[in-house]
Amino acid sequence: MDPVSVIEGRSVSSSGDVLSRGLSVRALRNAHAGPFAFDVPPGTCLVITGTSGAGKSVLLRMVADLDPHQGDVALDGCFCSAMPAHRWRRQVVYLPAEPGWWSDSVLDHMPDDALTRDLMAQAGLRAGVLNDPVHRLSTGERQRLALIRALRLAPRVLLMDEPCSALDEGTTLMVEAMMRAAMAGGTAIVLVSHDPTQAMRMADLRRELVHGHFVGAAS
Ligand SMILES: Nc1ncnc2c1ncn2[C@@H]1O[C@H](COP(=O)(O)OP(=O)(O)OP(=O)(O)O)[C@@H](O)[C@H]1O
């Protein structure tokens, strides 16, 4: 971990940057990828593109503190390393390309309440998915239910790995509307996408990853 300090109430990275509100990443790296440095302010979306195997998922997993890493990741100037892992992951939520399910019952993962029903309607999900066994759901249904699981946590940061890869265009637009609603509530999003039209629609900022490194300027 690089040395960090607090000056006049603001967190300062080893390179002297004052860390602002939202997600701040400095000198983040492991043996496969980085170093990475970027900020994602509240309510904005950073889209990361890159070829298969470039290191996009590795980057998201390091930010989520799920893979070993060096460097600084902070939320509102509070460093990941300074808080218990479960508190970080409650606020900085990783949505993997293939979400995990610890039981075959959807209702073991989320309650059947008004919030879930509202989010299901926004995602275009039929009511029956709550009672179907997970293994019988389509990939796109599982993706949208995993998004609902994540949104129910009201995360400060959503790390989304190809969340629409199994969805048709109309449903993709519904999911993007849910992402915009979360952003309107202050959630910062890091979105990995292979879809250039989605990148155009969603990005406040774009970065391209090649062989574990950002290439070109932010755009
Ligand atoms: N824990 C690990 N140990 C060793 N190698 C790893 C580990 N995790 C990922 N890798 C390797 O790092 C590289 C980047 O993987 P990553 O999953 O981040 O790619 P990606 O850009 O997300 O690709 P895709 O678009 O296909 O999902 C791959 O070659 C992968 O095998």
The ligand as an SDF file (V2000), in Angstrom:
LIG
                    3D

 31 33  0  0  0  0  0  0  0  0999 V2000
   -6.3160  -14.6550  -10.4590 N   0  0  0  0  0  0  0  0  0  0  0  0
   -5.7120  -14.7330  -11.6520 C   0  0  0  0  0  0  0  0  0  0  0  0
   -4.5320  -15.3630  -11.7810 N   0  0  0  0  0  0  0  0  0  0  0  0
   -3.9050  -15.4300  -12.9560 C   0  0  0  0  0  0  0  0  0  0  0  0
   -4.3770  -14.8860  -14.0890 N   0  0  0  0  0  0  0  0  0  0  0  0
   -5.5300  -14.2290  -14.0230 C   0  0  0  0  0  0  0  0  0  0  0  0
   -6.2660  -14.1210  -12.8070 C   0  0  0  0  0  0  0  0  0  0  0  0
   -7.3750  -13.4350  -13.0450 N   0  0  0  0  0  0  0  0  0  0  0  0
   -7.3460  -13.1150  -14.3710 C   0  0  0  0  0  0  0  0  0  0  0  0
   -6.2420  -13.5760  -14.9300 N   0  0  0  0  0  0  0  0  0  0  0  0
   -5.8250  -13.4000  -16.3280 C   0  0  0  0  0  0  0  0  0  0  0  0
   -5.8000  -11.9930  -16.5950 O   0  0  0  0  0  0  0  0  0  0  0  0
   -6.2210  -11.7680  -17.9290 C   0  0  0  0  0  0  0  0  0  0  0  0
   -7.3530  -10.7560  -17.9480 C   0  0  0  0  0  0  0  0  0  0  0  0
   -8.5570  -11.3980  -17.4870 O   0  0  0  0  0  0  0  0  0  0  0  0
   -9.9340  -10.6130  -17.3800 P   0  0  0  0  0  0  0  0  0  0  0  0
  -10.9320  -11.5980  -16.9070 O   0  0  0  0  0  0  0  0  0  0  0  0
   -9.7500   -9.3780  -16.5870 O   0  0  0  0  0  0  0  0  0  0  0  0
  -10.2020  -10.2340  -18.9110 O   0  0  0  0  0  0  0  0  0  0  0  0
  -11.3860   -9.3570  -19.5260 P   0  0  0  0  0  0  0  0  0  0  0  0
  -10.7630   -8.1430  -20.1380 O   0  0  0  0  0  0  0  0  0  0  0  0
  -12.4370   -9.1270  -18.5000 O   0  0  0  0  0  0  0  0  0  0  0  0
  -11.8970  -10.3270  -20.6600 O   0  0  0  0  0  0  0  0  0  0  0  0
  -13.3980  -10.6990  -21.1940 P   0  0  0  0  0  0  0  0  0  0  0  0
  -13.8330   -9.5180  -22.0240 O   0  0  0  0  0  0  0  0  0  0  0  0
  -13.1560  -11.9210  -22.0190 O   0  0  0  0  0  0  0  0  0  0  0  0
  -14.2490  -10.9490  -19.9910 O   0  0  0  0  0  0  0  0  0  0  0  0
   -6.6250  -13.1250  -18.5210 C   0  0  0  0  0  0  0  0  0  0  0  0
   -5.5600  -13.6060  -19.3210 O   0  0  0  0  0  0  0  0  0  0  0  0
   -6.8300  -13.9770  -17.3030 C   0  0  0  0  0  0  0  0  0  0  0  0
   -6.5450  -15.3250  -17.5710 O   0  0  0  0  0  0  0  0  0  0  0  0
  1  2  1  0
  2  3  1  0
  2  7  2  0
  3  4  2  0
  4  5  1  0
  5  6  2  0
  6  7  1  0
  6 10  1  0
  7  8  1  0
  8  9  2  0
  9 10  1  0
 10 11  1  0
 11 12  1  0
 11 30  1  0
 12 13  1  0
 13 14  1  0
 13 28  1  0
 14 15  1  0
 15 16  1  0
 16 17  2  0
 16 18  1  0
 16 19  1  0
 19 20  1  0
 20 21  2  0
 20 22  1  0
 20 23  1  0
 23 24  1  0
 24 25  2  0
 24 26  1  0
 24 27  1  0
 28 29  1  0
 28 30  1  0
 30 31  1  0
M  END
$$$$
